């Protein structure tokens, strides 16, 4: 499903941070085009 | 979802095509995750940001959802996410994200 897709990551400082999600998505064949880590506090 | 990121998502959808862009969330709470999913599918519900009234209909998932988790290398997922998976309210987060995706996403496979 993710293969060959472009992925934008909206991580959360108190949940799963952007760079952690990016490491995961890079194993799926998708291209990460944007990563951020929001802070909802 | 902060206004700067709304603009980023809007620009990326225009650049790469709405059918080609997938949003992955890492939110700690169900409500915030649902709100982010609503924003990138049906527009900003607070009408404050660049996505107010903009229905992108993007595919949007939380990193904890099985559809995404199953595509990730298990060892990497374990290293990067499994610790948070133990402390977050996974079922609520998934339910809330899925609710908005099913209502408003036009590009979910």
Backbone of each chain as nested JSON, in Angstrom:
{
  "chains": [
    {"id": "A", "residues": [
      {"number": 1, "name": "UNK", "atoms": {"N": [0.817, -1.21, 0.0], "CA": [0.0, 0.0, 0.0], "C": [0.86, 1.273, 0.0]}},
      {"number": 2, "name": "UNK", "atoms": {"N": [1.979, 1.216, 0.731], "CA": [2.825, 2.419, 0.822], "C": [3.881, 2.479, -0.288]}},
      {"number": 3, "name": "UNK", "atoms": {"N": [4.107, 1.357, -0.937], "CA": [5.174, 1.303, -1.922], "C": [4.964, 2.347, -3.03]}},
      {"number": 4, "name": "UNK", "atoms": {"N": [6.046, 3.079, -3.301], "CA": [6.041, 4.133, -4.33], "C": [5.186, 5.356, -3.993]}},
      {"number": 5, "name": "UNK", "atoms": {"N": [4.675, 5.413, -2.773], "CA": [3.911, 6.601, -2.361], "C": [4.862, 7.64, -1.76]}},
      {"number": 6, "name": "UNK", "atoms": {"N": [4.379, 8.878, -1.702], "CA": [5.083, 9.936, -0.98], "C": [4.424, 10.025, 0.392]}},
      {"number": 7, "name": "UNK", "atoms": {"N": [5.232, 10.139, 1.427], "CA": [4.685, 10.146, 2.787], "C": [5.092, 11.413, 3.53]}},
      {"number": 8, "name": "UNK", "atoms": {"N": [4.109, 12.048, 4.157], "CA": [4.374, 13.177, 5.052], "C": [4.079, 12.71, 6.475]}},
      {"number": 9, "name": "UNK", "atoms": {"N": [5.033, 12.954, 7.359], "CA": [4.946, 12.434, 8.729], "C": [4.696, 13.56, 9.726]}},
      {"number": 10, "name": "UNK", "atoms": {"N": [3.63, 13.412, 10.5], "CA": [3.332, 14.38, 11.559], "C": [3.469, 13.662, 12.901]}},
      {"number": 11, "name": "UNK", "atoms": {"N": [4.704, 13.619, 13.392], "CA": [4.97, 12.949, 14.661], "C": [4.545, 13.808, 15.845]}},
      {"number": 12, "name": "UNK", "atoms": {"N": [4.679, 13.246, 17.022], "CA": [4.256, 13.933, 18.247], "C": [5.323, 13.718, 19.317]}},
      {"number": 13, "name": "UNK", "atoms": {"N": [5.752, 14.784, 19.908], "CA": [6.793, 14.696, 20.936], "C": [6.392, 13.745, 22.077]}},
      {"number": 14, "name": "UNK", "atoms": {"N": [5.119, 13.736, 22.418], "CA": [4.654, 12.88, 23.515], "C": [4.128, 11.528, 23.038]}},
      {"number": 15, "name": "UNK", "atoms": {"N": [4.094, 11.351, 21.729], "CA": [3.641, 10.072, 21.176], "C": [4.809, 9.419, 20.457]}},
      {"number": 16, "name": "UNK", "atoms": {"N": [4.654, 9.252, 19.158], "CA": [5.766, 8.72, 18.366], "C": [6.37, 9.883, 17.577]}},
      {"number": 17, "name": "UNK", "atoms": {"N": [7.637, 10.239, 17.862], "CA": [8.277, 11.386, 17.202], "C": [8.521, 11.136, 15.704]}},
      {"number": 18, "name": "UNK", "atoms": {"N": [8.576, 12.223, 14.944], "CA": [8.764, 12.14, 13.502], "C": [9.923, 11.248, 13.047]}},
      {"number": 19, "name": "UNK", "atoms": {"N": [11.13, 11.447, 13.596], "CA": [12.271, 10.635, 13.119], "C": [12.085, 9.125, 13.339]}},
      {"number": 20, "name": "UNK", "atoms": {"N": [11.38, 8.745, 14.4], "CA": [11.128, 7.31, 14.655], "C": [10.202, 6.746, 13.581]}},
      {"number": 21, "name": "UNK", "atoms": {"N": [9.183, 7.545, 13.218], "CA": [8.255, 7.108, 12.161], "C": [9.001, 7.038, 10.833]}},
      {"number": 22, "name": "UNK", "atoms": {"N": [9.876, 8.02, 10.608], "CA": [10.627, 8.048, 9.343], "C": [11.465, 6.786, 9.169]}},
      {"number": 23, "name": "UNK", "atoms": {"N": [12.149, 6.374, 10.225], "CA": [12.953, 5.138, 10.16], "C": [12.09, 3.958, 9.734]}},
      {"number": 24, "name": "UNK", "atoms": {"N": [10.87, 3.923, 10.276], "CA": [9.951, 2.826, 9.953], "C": [9.5, 2.886, 8.498]}},
      {"number": 25, "name": "UNK", "atoms": {"N": [9.078, 4.073, 8.07], "CA": [8.501, 4.217, 6.728], "C": [9.551, 3.942, 5.648]}},
      {"number": 26, "name": "UNK", "atoms": {"N": [10.816, 4.245, 5.974], "CA": [11.872, 3.997, 4.998], "C": [12.039, 2.516, 4.671]}},
      {"number": 27, "name": "UNK", "atoms": {"N": [11.496, 1.636, 5.496], "CA": [11.597, 0.19, 5.214], "C": [10.447, -0.309, 4.329]}},
      {"number": 28, "name": "UNK", "atoms": {"N": [9.519, 0.591, 3.955], "CA": [8.315, 0.133, 3.24], "C": [8.364, 0.356, 1.735]}},
      {"number": 29, "name": "UNK", "atoms": {"N": [9.367, 1.078, 1.256], "CA": [9.413, 1.378, -0.182], "C": [8.746, 2.699, -0.518]}},
      {"number": 30, "name": "UNK", "atoms": {"N": [8.259, 3.415, 0.494], "CA": [7.683, 4.746, 0.274], "C": [8.79, 5.791, 0.399]}},
      {"number": 31, "name": "UNK", "atoms": {"N": [8.539, 6.968, -0.167], "CA": [9.509, 8.061, -0.059], "C": [8.987, 9.088, 0.943]}},
      {"number": 32, "name": "UNK", "atoms": {"N": [9.777, 9.364, 1.971], "CA": [9.381, 10.361, 2.963], "C": [9.701, 11.75, 2.408]}},
      {"number": 33, "name": "UNK", "atoms": {"N": [8.669, 12.593, 2.247], "CA": [8.89, 13.923, 1.672], "C": [8.833, 15.035, 2.719]}},
      {"number": 34, "name": "UNK", "atoms": {"N": [8.36, 14.7, 3.908], "CA": [8.291, 15.711, 4.968], "C": [8.157, 15.01, 6.319]}},
      {"number": 35, "name": "UNK", "atoms": {"N": [8.929, 15.494, 7.29], "CA": [8.826, 14.944, 8.648], "C": [8.832, 16.087, 9.644]}},
      {"number": 36, "name": "UNK", "atoms": {"N": [7.909, 16.041, 10.579], "CA": [7.931, 17.023, 11.659], "C": [7.498, 16.337, 12.947]}},
      {"number": 37, "name": "UNK", "atoms": {"N": [7.815, 16.983, 14.059], "CA": [7.358, 16.483, 15.349], "C": [6.608, 17.62, 16.024]}},
      {"number": 38, "name": "UNK", "atoms": {"N": [5.297, 17.449, 16.125], "CA": [4.49, 18.512, 16.729], "C": [4.518, 18.394, 18.244]}},
      {"number": 39, "name": "UNK", "atoms": {"N": [4.223, 19.499, 18.866], "CA": [4.102, 19.507, 20.32], "C": [2.716, 20.041, 20.616]}},
      {"number": 40, "name": "UNK", "atoms": {"N": [1.864, 19.198, 21.193], "CA": [0.474, 19.59, 21.395], "C": [0.235, 20.269, 22.74]}},
      {"number": 41, "name": "UNK", "atoms": {"N": [1.308, 20.395, 23.541], "CA": [1.134, 20.991, 24.874], "C": [0.965, 22.509, 24.734]}}
    ]},
    {"id": "B", "residues": [
      {"number": 1, "name": "UNK", "atoms": {"N": [-3.806, 20.908, 14.629], "CA": [-2.613, 20.812, 13.792], "C": [-2.092, 22.215, 13.501]}},
      {"number": 2, "name": "UNK", "atoms": {"N": [-0.789, 22.413, 13.693], "CA": [-0.335, 23.804, 13.615], "C": [-0.389, 24.341, 12.179]}},
      {"number": 3, "name": "UNK", "atoms": {"N": [-0.493, 25.658, 12.086], "CA": [-0.821, 26.304, 10.821], "C": [0.272, 26.106, 9.775]}},
      {"number": 4, "name": "UNK", "atoms": {"N": [1.509, 26.104, 10.24], "CA": [2.639, 25.91, 9.335], "C": [2.571, 24.523, 8.679]}},
      {"number": 5, "name": "UNK", "atoms": {"N": [2.231, 23.522, 9.485], "CA": [2.149, 22.167, 8.928], "C": [0.954, 22.016, 7.998]}},
      {"number": 6, "name": "UNK", "atoms": {"N": [-0.116, 22.732, 8.265], "CA": [-1.255, 22.709, 7.346], "C": [-0.824, 23.205, 5.964]}},
      {"number": 7, "name": "UNK", "atoms": {"N": [-0.049, 24.28, 5.962], "CA": [0.425, 24.828, 4.688], "C": [1.344, 23.83, 3.979]}},
      {"number": 8, "name": "UNK", "atoms": {"N": [2.214, 23.183, 4.76], "CA": [3.133, 22.186, 4.205], "C": [2.363, 21.06, 3.523]}},
      {"number": 9, "name": "UNK", "atoms": {"N": [1.351, 20.555, 4.227], "CA": [0.566, 19.441, 3.684], "C": [-0.163, 19.879, 2.409]}},
      {"number": 10, "name": "UNK", "atoms": {"N": [-0.696, 21.084, 2.44], "CA": [-1.395, 21.618, 1.264], "C": [-0.444, 21.694, 0.068]}},
      {"number": 11, "name": "UNK", "atoms": {"N": [0.771, 22.227, 0.297], "CA": [1.767, 22.349, -0.769], "C": [2.19, 20.978, -1.299]}},
      {"number": 12, "name": "UNK", "atoms": {"N": [2.396, 20.033, -0.364], "CA": [2.839, 18.69, -0.775], "C": [1.768, 17.987, -1.599]}},
      {"number": 13, "name": "UNK", "atoms": {"N": [0.497, 18.189, -1.226], "CA": [-0.602, 17.571, -1.974], "C": [-0.649, 18.127, -3.4]}},
      {"number": 14, "name": "UNK", "atoms": {"N": [-0.378, 19.419, -3.531], "CA": [-0.367, 20.035, -4.868], "C": [0.827, 19.534, -5.685]}},
      {"number": 15, "name": "UNK", "atoms": {"N": [1.957, 19.43, -5.008], "CA": [3.191, 19.035, -5.697], "C": [3.173, 17.568, -6.144]}},
      {"number": 16, "name": "UNK", "atoms": {"N": [2.782, 16.679, -5.234], "CA": [2.889, 15.243, -5.521], "C": [1.582, 14.607, -5.989]}},
      {"number": 17, "name": "UNK", "atoms": {"N": [0.481, 15.31, -5.841], "CA": [-0.821, 14.748, -6.207], "C": [-1.501, 14.154, -4.983]}},
      {"number": 18, "name": "UNK", "atoms": {"N": [-2.779, 14.458, -4.835], "CA": [-3.512, 13.999, -3.647], "C": [-3.597, 12.479, -3.573]}},
      {"number": 19, "name": "UNK", "atoms": {"N": [-3.624, 11.841, -4.744], "CA": [-3.735, 10.374, -4.757], "C": [-2.41, 9.687, -4.464]}},
      {"number": 20, "name": "UNK", "atoms": {"N": [-1.332, 10.47, -4.405], "CA": [-0.003, 9.883, -4.267], "C": [0.613, 10.163, -2.894]}},
      {"number": 21, "name": "UNK", "atoms": {"N": [-0.078, 10.965, -2.09], "CA": [0.473, 11.389, -0.802], "C": [-0.274, 10.703, 0.356]}},
      {"number": 22, "name": "UNK", "atoms": {"N": [0.502, 10.156, 1.276], "CA": [-0.075, 9.508, 2.458], "C": [0.45, 10.233, 3.695]}},
      {"number": 23, "name": "UNK", "atoms": {"N": [-0.461, 10.555, 4.619], "CA": [-0.065, 11.211, 5.868], "C": [0.018, 10.154, 6.966]}},
      {"number": 24, "name": "UNK", "atoms": {"N": [1.128, 10.145, 7.699], "CA": [1.277, 9.212, 8.817], "C": [1.408, 10.027, 10.114]}},
      {"number": 25, "name": "UNK", "atoms": {"N": [0.535, 9.718, 11.051], "CA": [0.504, 10.441, 12.322], "C": [1.214, 9.667, 13.43]}},
      {"number": 26, "name": "UNK", "atoms": {"N": [1.698, 10.423, 14.426], "CA": [2.31, 9.784, 15.589], "C": [1.713, 10.302, 16.888]}},
      {"number": 27, "name": "UNK", "atoms": {"N": [0.531, 10.881, 16.801], "CA": [-0.11, 11.54, 17.952], "C": [-0.244, 10.672, 19.193]}},
      {"number": 28, "name": "UNK", "atoms": {"N": [-0.086, 11.306, 20.358], "CA": [-0.143, 10.576, 21.621], "C": [-1.569, 10.355, 22.106]}},
      {"number": 29, "name": "UNK", "atoms": {"N": [-2.476, 11.173, 21.606], "CA": [-3.859, 11.083, 22.094], "C": [-4.822, 10.85, 20.939]}},
      {"number": 30, "name": "UNK", "atoms": {"N": [-5.924, 10.183, 21.289], "CA": [-6.932, 9.866, 20.277], "C": [-7.525, 11.151, 19.681]}},
      {"number": 31, "name": "UNK", "atoms": {"N": [-7.879, 12.097, 20.538], "CA": [-8.556, 13.294, 20.057], "C": [-7.671, 14.099, 19.093]}},
      {"number": 32, "name": "UNK", "atoms": {"N": [-6.408, 14.284, 19.479], "CA": [-5.483, 15.046, 18.628], "C": [-5.228, 14.313, 17.315]}},
      {"number": 33, "name": "UNK", "atoms": {"N": [-5.163, 13.001, 17.369], "CA": [-4.934, 12.212, 16.151], "C": [-6.139, 12.316, 15.226]}},
      {"number": 34, "name": "UNK", "atoms": {"N": [-7.338, 12.231, 15.801], "CA": [-8.554, 12.366, 15.005], "C": [-8.653, 13.74, 14.367]}},
      {"number": 35, "name": "UNK", "atoms": {"N": [-8.288, 14.742, 15.141], "CA": [-8.334, 16.128, 14.649], "C": [-7.363, 16.318, 13.475]}},
      {"number": 36, "name": "UNK", "atoms": {"N": [-6.167, 15.763, 13.609], "CA": [-5.177, 15.865, 12.525], "C": [-5.686, 15.139, 11.281]}},
      {"number": 37, "name": "UNK", "atoms": {"N": [-6.287, 13.974, 11.485], "CA": [-6.818, 13.201, 10.355], "C": [-7.962, 13.968, 9.69]}},
      {"number": 38, "name": "UNK", "atoms": {"N": [-8.819, 14.561, 10.496], "CA": [-9.926, 15.358, 9.951], "C": [-9.382, 16.534, 9.125]}},
      {"number": 39, "name": "UNK", "atoms": {"N": [-8.33, 17.162, 9.656], "CA": [-7.767, 18.343, 8.994], "C": [-7.224, 18.025, 7.596]}},
      {"number": 40, "name": "UNK", "atoms": {"N": [-6.553, 16.877, 7.445], "CA": [-5.955, 16.567, 6.134], "C": [-6.929, 15.861, 5.187]}},
      {"number": 41, "name": "UNK", "atoms": {"N": [-8.129, 15.569, 5.678], "CA": [-9.126, 14.944, 4.797], "C": [-10.265, 15.911, 4.472]}},
      {"number": 42, "name": "UNK", "atoms": {"N": [-10.846, 16.495, 5.54], "CA": [-12.039, 17.326, 5.351], "C": [-11.779, 18.815, 5.53]}},
      {"number": 43, "name": "UNK", "atoms": {"N": [-10.564, 19.184, 5.943], "CA": [-10.24, 20.589, 6.173], "C": [-10.147, 20.904, 7.655]}},
      {"number": 44, "name": "UNK", "atoms": {"N": [-9.589, 22.052, 7.954], "CA": [-9.377, 22.47, 9.343], "C": [-10.71, 22.772, 10.035]}},
      {"number": 45, "name": "UNK", "atoms": {"N": [-11.112, 21.944, 11.012], "CA": [-12.413, 22.157, 11.66], "C": [-12.477, 23.436, 12.506]}},
      {"number": 46, "name": "UNK", "atoms": {"N": [-11.302, 24.008, 12.819], "CA": [-11.298, 25.251, 13.602], "C": [-11.33, 26.479, 12.681]}},
      {"number": 47, "name": "UNK", "atoms": {"N": [-11.241, 26.243, 11.396], "CA": [-11.254, 27.314, 10.39], "C": [-10.197, 28.391, 10.652]}},
      {"number": 48, "name": "UNK", "atoms": {"N": [-9.067, 27.97, 11.208], "CA": [-8.016, 28.941, 11.541], "C": [-6.859, 28.9, 10.548]}},
      {"number": 49, "name": "UNK", "atoms": {"N": [-6.676, 27.767, 9.883], "CA": [-5.453, 27.602, 9.097], "C": [-5.679, 27.518, 7.597]}},
      {"number": 50, "name": "UNK", "atoms": {"N": [-4.581, 27.302, 6.864], "CA": [-4.639, 27.23, 5.401], "C": [-5.542, 26.119, 4.868]}},
      {"number": 51, "name": "UNK", "atoms": {"N": [-5.832, 25.111, 5.686], "CA": [-6.699, 24.03, 5.209], "C": [-8.176, 24.243, 5.57]}},
      {"number": 52, "name": "UNK", "atoms": {"N": [-8.509, 25.401, 6.105], "CA": [-9.922, 25.702, 6.385], "C": [-10.713, 25.654, 5.081]}},
      {"number": 53, "name": "UNK", "atoms": {"N": [-11.724, 24.821, 5.046], "CA": [-12.569, 24.713, 3.85], "C": [-11.903, 23.991, 2.685]}},
      {"number": 54, "name": "UNK", "atoms": {"N": [-10.72, 23.398, 2.918], "CA": [-10.003, 22.689, 1.85], "C": [-10.102, 21.182, 2.116]}},
      {"number": 55, "name": "UNK", "atoms": {"N": [-10.868, 20.493, 1.272], "CA": [-11.07, 19.053, 1.489], "C": [-10.096, 18.256, 0.627]}},
      {"number": 56, "name": "UNK", "atoms": {"N": [-8.919, 17.981, 1.215], "CA": [-7.895, 17.273, 0.44], "C": [-8.241, 15.796, 0.254]}},
      {"number": 57, "name": "UNK", "atoms": {"N": [-8.946, 15.211, 1.21], "CA": [-9.338, 13.8, 1.097], "C": [-8.169, 12.826, 1.099]}},
      {"number": 58, "name": "UNK", "atoms": {"N": [-7.035, 13.226, 1.709], "CA": [-5.821, 12.396, 1.663], "C": [-5.986, 11.086, 2.435]}},
      {"number": 59, "name": "UNK", "atoms": {"N": [-5.174, 10.115, 2.061], "CA": [-5.07, 8.894, 2.86], "C": [-4.293, 9.265, 4.125]}},
      {"number": 60, "name": "UNK", "atoms": {"N": [-4.819, 8.921, 5.284], "CA": [-4.18, 9.305, 6.546], "C": [-4.306, 8.17, 7.553]}},
      {"number": 61, "name": "UNK", "atoms": {"N": [-3.181, 7.77, 8.082], "CA": [-3.146, 6.668, 9.046], "C": [-2.295, 7.054, 10.241]}},
      {"number": 62, "name": "UNK", "atoms": {"N": [-2.554, 6.391, 11.361], "CA": [-1.654, 6.497, 12.516], "C": [-0.622, 5.378, 12.404]}},
      {"number": 63, "name": "UNK", "atoms": {"N": [0.594, 5.664, 12.838], "CA": [1.674, 4.67, 12.753], "C": [1.313, 3.364, 13.487]}},
      {"number": 64, "name": "UNK", "atoms": {"N": [0.416, 3.444, 14.477], "CA": [0.052, 2.25, 15.245], "C": [-0.977, 1.364, 14.539]}},
      {"number": 65, "name": "UNK", "atoms": {"N": [-1.557, 1.84, 13.443], "CA": [-2.594, 1.053, 12.772], "C": [-1.984, -0.155, 12.044]}},
      {"number": 66, "name": "UNK", "atoms": {"N": [-2.684, -1.295, 12.115], "CA": [-2.133, -2.52, 11.514], "C": [-1.834, -2.405, 10.025]}},
      {"number": 67, "name": "UNK", "atoms": {"N": [-2.621, -1.595, 9.297], "CA": [-2.38, -1.437, 7.853], "C": [-0.97, -0.915, 7.593]}},
      {"number": 68, "name": "UNK", "atoms": {"N": [-0.485, -0.057, 8.494], "CA": [0.848, 0.532, 8.346], "C": [1.897, -0.356, 9.019]}},
      {"number": 69, "name": "UNK", "atoms": {"N": [1.601, -0.74, 10.229], "CA": [2.546, -1.556, 11.005], "C": [2.978, -2.807, 10.226]}},
      {"number": 70, "name": "UNK", "atoms": {"N": [2.026, -3.426, 9.552], "CA": [2.316, -4.667, 8.828], "C": [3.258, -4.468, 7.647]}},
      {"number": 71, "name": "UNK", "atoms": {"N": [3.388, -3.241, 7.171], "CA": [4.273, -2.994, 6.028], "C": [5.696, -2.638, 6.451]}},
      {"number": 72, "name": "UNK", "atoms": {"N": [5.873, -2.402, 7.752], "CA": [7.178, -1.958, 8.259], "C": [8.015, -3.159, 8.694]}},
      {"number": 73, "name": "UNK", "atoms": {"N": [9.3, -3.078, 8.453], "CA": [10.216, -4.107, 8.931], "C": [10.024, -4.283, 10.444]}},
      {"number": 74, "name": "UNK", "atoms": {"N": [9.727, -5.502, 10.862], "CA": [9.334, -5.763, 12.253], "C": [10.41, -5.345, 13.258]}},
      {"number": 75, "name": "UNK", "atoms": {"N": [11.661, -5.559, 12.879], "CA": [12.755, -5.231, 13.794], "C": [12.859, -3.709, 13.999]}},
      {"number": 76, "name": "UNK", "atoms": {"N": [12.702, -2.964, 12.906], "CA": [12.771, -1.499, 12.991], "C": [11.582, -0.969, 13.78]}},
      {"number": 77, "name": "UNK", "atoms": {"N": [10.394, -1.513, 13.524], "CA": [9.198, -1.084, 14.257], "C": [9.403, -1.329, 15.754]}},
      {"number": 78, "name": "UNK", "atoms": {"N": [9.93, -2.467, 16.05], "CA": [10.162, -2.837, 17.441], "C": [11.096, -1.839, 18.127]}},
      {"number": 79, "name": "UNK", "atoms": {"N": [12.162, -1.476, 17.427], "CA": [13.144, -0.52, 17.973], "C": [12.558, 0.878, 18.155]}},
      {"number": 80, "name": "UNK", "atoms": {"N": [11.777, 1.319, 17.176], "CA": [11.366, 2.723, 17.125], "C": [10.007, 3.008, 17.778]}},
      {"number": 81, "name": "UNK", "atoms": {"N": [9.1, 2.049, 17.758], "CA": [7.715, 2.35, 18.128], "C": [7.169, 1.508, 19.287]}},
      {"number": 82, "name": "UNK", "atoms": {"N": [7.665, 0.31, 19.45], "CA": [6.99, -0.626, 20.366], "C": [6.93, -0.114, 21.812]}},
      {"number": 83, "name": "UNK", "atoms": {"N": [7.941, 0.657, 22.208], "CA": [7.924, 1.208, 23.571], "C": [6.706, 2.121, 23.764]}},
      {"number": 84, "name": "UNK", "atoms": {"N": [6.456, 2.997, 22.803], "CA": [5.308, 3.9, 22.915], "C": [3.987, 3.154, 22.746]}},
      {"number": 85, "name": "UNK", "atoms": {"N": [4.038, 2.095, 21.971], "CA": [2.834, 1.295, 21.758], "C": [2.322, 0.728, 23.09]}},
      {"number": 86, "name": "UNK", "atoms": {"N": [3.259, 0.481, 23.998], "CA": [2.885, -0.099, 25.289], "C": [2.203, 0.927, 26.205]}},
      {"number": 87, "name": "UNK", "atoms": {"N": [2.532, 2.206, 26.034], "CA": [1.992, 3.211, 26.958], "C": [0.825, 4.029, 26.387]}},
      {"number": 88, "name": "UNK", "atoms": {"N": [0.668, 4.013, 25.074], "CA": [-0.418, 4.799, 24.473], "C": [-1.705, 3.982, 24.427]}},
      {"number": 89, "name": "UNK", "atoms": {"N": [-2.813, 4.705, 24.359], "CA": [-4.11, 4.041, 24.278], "C": [-4.395, 3.685, 22.816]}},
      {"number": 90, "name": "UNK", "atoms": {"N": [-3.803, 2.579, 22.403], "CA": [-3.771, 2.209, 20.983], "C": [-5.174, 2.095, 20.374]}},
      {"number": 91, "name": "UNK", "atoms": {"N": [-6.077, 1.415, 21.059], "CA": [-7.419, 1.192, 20.482], "C": [-8.158, 2.494, 20.239]}},
      {"number": 92, "name": "UNK", "atoms": {"N": [-8.098, 3.4, 21.214], "CA": [-8.785, 4.689, 21.064], "C": [-8.183, 5.516, 19.931]}},
      {"number": 93, "name": "UNK", "atoms": {"N": [-6.853, 5.522, 19.875], "CA": [-6.153, 6.287, 18.827], "C": [-6.543, 5.748, 17.443]}},
      {"number": 94, "name": "UNK", "atoms": {"N": [-6.539, 4.441, 17.308], "CA": [-6.886, 3.823, 16.019], "C": [-8.35, 4.117, 15.662]}},
      {"number": 95, "name": "UNK", "atoms": {"N": [-9.243, 3.964, 16.626], "CA": [-10.675, 4.194, 16.357], "C": [-10.928, 5.61, 15.862]}},
      {"number": 96, "name": "UNK", "atoms": {"N": [-10.294, 6.561, 16.534], "CA": [-10.537, 7.965, 16.218], "C": [-9.941, 8.345, 14.847]}},
      {"number": 97, "name": "UNK", "atoms": {"N": [-8.742, 7.87, 14.568], "CA": [-8.114, 8.157, 13.271], "C": [-8.922, 7.519, 12.15]}},
      {"number": 98, "name": "UNK", "atoms": {"N": [-9.307, 6.269, 12.362], "CA": [-10.054, 5.506, 11.356], "C": [-11.415, 6.136, 11.071]}},
      {"number": 99, "name": "UNK", "atoms": {"N": [-12.032, 6.648, 12.134], "CA": [-13.362, 7.26, 11.99], "C": [-13.339, 8.377, 10.94]}},
      {"number": 100, "name": "UNK", "atoms": {"N": [-12.361, 9.265, 11.079], "CA": [-12.291, 10.392, 10.142], "C": [-11.812, 9.954, 8.761]}},
      {"number": 101, "name": "UNK", "atoms": {"N": [-10.905, 8.984, 8.735], "CA": [-10.433, 8.492, 7.44], "C": [-11.605, 7.895, 6.652]}},
      {"number": 102, "name": "UNK", "atoms": {"N": [-12.394, 7.086, 7.34], "CA": [-13.507, 6.432, 6.644], "C": [-14.58, 7.432, 6.213]}},
      {"number": 103, "name": "UNK", "atoms": {"N": [-14.716, 8.503, 6.967], "CA": [-15.717, 9.511, 6.611], "C": [-15.266, 10.376, 5.435]}},
      {"number": 104, "name": "UNK", "atoms": {"N": [-13.997, 10.771, 5.451], "CA": [-13.592, 11.847, 4.541], "C": [-12.469, 11.527, 3.546]}},
      {"number": 105, "name": "UNK", "atoms": {"N": [-11.719, 10.455, 3.761], "CA": [-10.604, 10.208, 2.844], "C": [-11.12, 9.68, 1.505]}},
      {"number": 106, "name": "UNK", "atoms": {"N": [-10.612, 10.254, 0.442], "CA": [-11.031, 9.81, -0.896], "C": [-9.981, 8.94, -1.557]}},
      {"number": 107, "name": "UNK", "atoms": {"N": [-8.806, 8.873, -0.971], "CA": [-7.708, 8.189, -1.644], "C": [-7.179, 6.995, -0.852]}},
      {"number": 108, "name": "UNK", "atoms": {"N": [-7.989, 6.476, 0.054], "CA": [-7.57, 5.3, 0.811], "C": [-7.761, 4.063, -0.058]}},
      {"number": 109, "name": "UNK", "atoms": {"N": [-6.718, 3.223, -0.078], "CA": [-6.83, 2.02, -0.921], "C": [-7.591, 0.934, -0.207]}}
    ]}
  ]
}
